Amino acid sequence: MELNPQTELTLGKNEKLPTGKLHVAQYLIAAILLVLSIGLWRLEVVSADNFRAMAEANRIRKVPVMAPRGRLFDREGRLLVDNYPSVSCYILREQVKSFGTDLPMIASGLHLTVEQIEAALKKYQTAPKYQPIPLKQDITPDEQAFIEAHRNELPELETLEEQRRVYPRDGFAAHLIGYVGEISEEDLNKEKYAFYLPGNVVGKSGVEATYDSLLRGVDGSRDVIVNSHGKEIGHLGETMAQPGKDLKLTIDLDVQMAAEKAMEGKNGAVIAMDPHTGEILAMVSRPTFDPNQFAIRLTKSYWNEILTNPNHPLLNKAIQAQLAPGSTFKIIMSYAGLQEGVAQLMHVPCNHGATFYGHYFSCDRNHGMVTIDTAIPYSCDTFYYTLADRLGIDTIARYATSVGLAQKTGIDLPDEATGNMPSTVWKMKTFHERWYPSEAMSVGIGQGAVTATPIQLARALSGIASGGVLRRPHVVFTDEVPADELEAIHETFPGSGEKTIPLSTQNWQILTDAMYSVTSSPIGTAYAARLEGIDFAGKTGTADIVSGRDKSSKNKDTIPNAWFVGMTPRRNPDIVVAVLWEHGYWGNNSARLASGIINAFVAKQRKRENNIKIAQAAPVPVTAENASKEASPKASAADVSN
Amino acid sequence: MFRLSSYRDFDWVLLGFVCVLSVISVLEIKSATLHTKFHGFDHKQMGFLAAGLLLMFLISMIDYHVLLDIVPWAYGISIFSLIAVKVAGQKVLGARRWINLGGGVHFQPSEWVKLVLIVAVARYFWNLAGRELTWRDIGKAAALVCVPMALVLTQPDLGTSLTYSPILMAGLFLGGIRLRQVIVIVFVLLLVGGVAWKSGKRLKPYQQARINAFINPDSDPRGSGYQIRQSLIAVGSGGIWGKGANKGTQTQGDFLPIPYTDFIFAAFCEEHGFVGAMGVLLIYFLILMRLIQNAQTAADLPGTYIIMGVVAVIVFQIAVNIGMVVGLMPVTGIPLPLMSYGGSSILFTFLALGIVMNVRMSRFVN
């Protein structure tokens, strides 16, 4: 500063200020404006692009447009699973001014707890900041109004219209259809879900899970212009969402309804399939659950109820219950015995049982002299002890695995169980012990270490009744699914699949006729379940849960499981039904359930064919689906009217 | 009392620059309030400008020596009105700054106190002219300014109270403060400031937050840093040519805080770019140079002092406001003269210019 004390002192009251100081002021002003200009240059010229990008990021928000999930129909095009529009609330973490003050406000407005919101935030900690986090799904109009009214205070709240699943009520076909839910963290790490984002809705079980990639479609997005309150003030562009593919399921609503009705109040499973194709016509598992509860966020109480239920409502028993098949295994025993040329020659005296290797093996009754033709309707254990002894465990195991036991069937549903078939190798591998021949006795009547799922038994019977052609069971029509997708599904769900097993026409007739006797002959175990005018055949099974001694116990858990596998017509059947009634006590009880389902199926079939006349159910011509077989001139003369 | 002065000597050039800036201001206020509930503020601003022009012509007819004579009275009334506003003022945005005069007219006394201070300081140093400034003189001058400053500060209005300080500084500078004295004062102020900052009790939490945000704008993007950050984005994204009138995304999208008052320059920069901003700075430069020229040609010392007081206030406000907008200064809430929306600010500027006009018109009287 050019201060000059001399001039200061000489400055009189009426004199003027020397211009020097004013020049200083001028330079000072010029300097200040220059600094400001440099500041402007720095911002507007040097880093303009940077700031322009920030301005764009400020105002443009990518809003996802959710693709409606594909609907599900039954085989006749009747709607099973639909969508309905619902509004979800999301939170934009970038916009939160203060978590401390905002969270309690949000919590009270959305009827959540602060902990729940914090948990949601924690869950998505690693997700990019700009990504909205789902806070609450399917919010009420009240909660929507709250969000609208607090746009200024809570600009971080965002609503999004989504399509939500609506499933049949009362858990109808719940296990088959499955349910959707928010993708879990573990799933996100799996290769299958590589392209999924946190918060995505994904099929969790059943058809929803298997066919998720087809059903989900492709989400679109909209670039919207927003103001600082997050309010939309315009939009730039839109990528349309591609709706998910509608799928036609193989199930028949009428058969399914009959099956659901049959299992009402019981525990167990029913599976009905078309042996010609492997199409599943009905699939029921009890107890069931309400998938609608899973589609929105699950309430804790409902989840606890499901978890603590001792009967495992989430388990799809039709494909996941691995239990002793009991006497239904005798079909496979008979098939093995006949094909080995042993069973047709056997005449076994039954006197409440027989002794093998020093052990007494009991039968429920004194059946007298039993042959293969009566052994099946009698369900005579003595006969099958003897047959098992003659065949030996490894032959039994070979035939059992050839019809698909101890392996997955390859049905297009997740988490199918494999069951178990004992053999000498199996015992050595599992217990490091050799096989004792006496152990084959209990396997011969479907007890012991042999376990099977309802779907396995249904498929095995389908194969045998169709003359040796086994199909891969499936719940979605294969022509609905693109070829590459189908291949992927077959790879994901490997199993015994499509195959042909040897079965001579002669043996085929003997087996199927004997199974017809089960329901048609007064000596048959399922005579009470017979259906007038319908060529209904099958085999009961009463599978002990604990070893024979404790049978008398009144404990509900020790009551035997009641099995029935049956079909109509007896050869080349159009439908095979497997019924598992846990603690159903007596196979005949399940046979009655099966006959109700068969009856519904046949009634419908006849109605459709406009052929309601009470048919003299003609004996089925003996032409196996297995083309290699020649037709036998001797047709079975089964008398339907007993 | 009223002297016949020639309007041939009225500074029409200065008025021309002022009018250009006023038009820019009205257009930018219109753009900044286009989609907001403040729509129509541009018309109000035009009203303020018209009133300002009228007052400017009226006050330019009053001999500034009369103002110098009555300034002790005016000063007393100022102090009284500042106390009145503390007691009876309207609370707006958490501060008592306004007196309701009835009929929907609100008056912010702190603005016109600025004017009184300019004249008072001019008179004070005019009386001291001819001798060296003693510490006592400096202390009196400081008290003269600091009493109203303290009153305004406690309203609380840090921004306006800060605008009083350049009046004192200009007075001391022109009144002949010595370099030695300046050094001592700066040293003491730094010491006091440092202690106050350490104890952290002198500043309100929001003021501390503003300073923190200024030092590190990204520390709290939704809080105090928000204003600075959005302002920087607005200015920066304007680029060389700007986004065009009414097309600033930051301004129109309501991202920029109060884009019609304190942040009007940011809005202008966004929509008219570096080129537009330099144009406005150039007009300010021309106005200020013209004012200094008038100070130079003033008939006597108090005339010069008055004009330089006006210059000091305007320069200070420009530096602080634009400095804030470009991120060189913390957020203080000081309006940009002639650009920001607001009656009190406009009236102050035009009244000040009116006095300047009178000084200029009186230059050949002696």
Chai-1 contact restraints between the chains, C-beta under 6 A:
chainA,res_idxA,chainB,res_idxB,connection_type,confidence,min_distance_angstrom,max_distance_angstrom,comment,restraint_id
A,L3,B,L179,contact,1.0,0.0,6.0,A-B,restraint_1
A,E8,B,G176,contact,1.0,0.0,6.0,A-B,restraint_2
A,L11,B,A129,contact,1.0,0.0,6.0,A-B,restraint_3
A,L11,B,G130,contact,1.0,0.0,6.0,A-B,restraint_4
A,G12,B,G130,contact,1.0,0.0,6.0,A-B,restraint_5
A,K13,B,A129,contact,1.0,0.0,6.0,A-B,restraint_6
A,K13,B,G130,contact,1.0,0.0,6.0,A-B,restraint_7
A,L17,B,T304,contact,1.0,0.0,6.0,A-B,restraint_8
A,T19,B,Q296,contact,1.0,0.0,6.0,A-B,restraint_9
A,K21,B,L174,contact,1.0,0.0,6.0,A-B,restraint_10
A,L22,B,I292,contact,1.0,0.0,6.0,A-B,restraint_11
A,L22,B,Q296,contact,1.0,0.0,6.0,A-B,restraint_12
A,A25,B,I292,contact,1.0,0.0,6.0,A-B,restraint_13
A,Q26,B,I292,contact,1.0,0.0,6.0,A-B,restraint_14
A,I29,B,L288,contact,1.0,0.0,6.0,A-B,restraint_15
A,I29,B,V315,contact,1.0,0.0,6.0,A-B,restraint_16
A,I32,B,A319,contact,1.0,0.0,6.0,A-B,restraint_17
A,L33,B,L281,contact,1.0,0.0,6.0,A-B,restraint_18
A,L33,B,F285,contact,1.0,0.0,6.0,A-B,restraint_19
A,L36,B,I322,contact,1.0,0.0,6.0,A-B,restraint_20
A,G39,B,V326,contact,1.0,0.0,6.0,A-B,restraint_21
A,G39,B,L328,contact,1.0,0.0,6.0,A-B,restraint_22
A,L40,B,F274,contact,1.0,0.0,6.0,A-B,restraint_23
A,L40,B,A277,contact,1.0,0.0,6.0,A-B,restraint_24
A,L40,B,V326,contact,1.0,0.0,6.0,A-B,restraint_25
A,L43,B,V235,contact,1.0,0.0,6.0,A-B,restraint_26
A,L43,B,G236,contact,1.0,0.0,6.0,A-B,restraint_27
A,L43,B,V326,contact,1.0,0.0,6.0,A-B,restraint_28
A,E44,B,G238,contact,1.0,0.0,6.0,A-B,restraint_29
A,E44,B,G239,contact,1.0,0.0,6.0,A-B,restraint_30
A,E44,B,F274,contact,1.0,0.0,6.0,A-B,restraint_31
A,V45,B,I240,contact,1.0,0.0,6.0,A-B,restraint_32
A,V45,B,F274,contact,1.0,0.0,6.0,A-B,restraint_33
A,S47,B,G236,contact,1.0,0.0,6.0,A-B,restraint_34
A,A48,B,G236,contact,1.0,0.0,6.0,A-B,restraint_35
A,A48,B,G239,contact,1.0,0.0,6.0,A-B,restraint_36
A,F51,B,I233,contact,1.0,0.0,6.0,A-B,restraint_37
A,F51,B,G236,contact,1.0,0.0,6.0,A-B,restraint_38
A,F51,B,S237,contact,1.0,0.0,6.0,A-B,restraint_39
A,R52,B,S237,contact,1.0,0.0,6.0,A-B,restraint_40
A,M54,B,I233,contact,1.0,0.0,6.0,A-B,restraint_41
A,A55,B,I233,contact,1.0,0.0,6.0,A-B,restraint_42
A,A55,B,S237,contact,1.0,0.0,6.0,A-B,restraint_43
A,A55,B,T249,contact,1.0,0.0,6.0,A-B,restraint_44
A,A55,B,Q250,contact,1.0,0.0,6.0,A-B,restraint_45
A,N58,B,F255,contact,1.0,0.0,6.0,A-B,restraint_46
A,R59,B,T249,contact,1.0,0.0,6.0,A-B,restraint_47
A,R59,B,G253,contact,1.0,0.0,6.0,A-B,restraint_48
A,K97,B,R222,contact,1.0,0.0,6.0,A-B,restraint_49
A,N227,B,G253,contact,1.0,0.0,6.0,A-B,restraint_50
A,N227,B,D254,contact,1.0,0.0,6.0,A-B,restraint_51
A,S228,B,D254,contact,1.0,0.0,6.0,A-B,restraint_52
A,S228,B,F255,contact,1.0,0.0,6.0,A-B,restraint_53
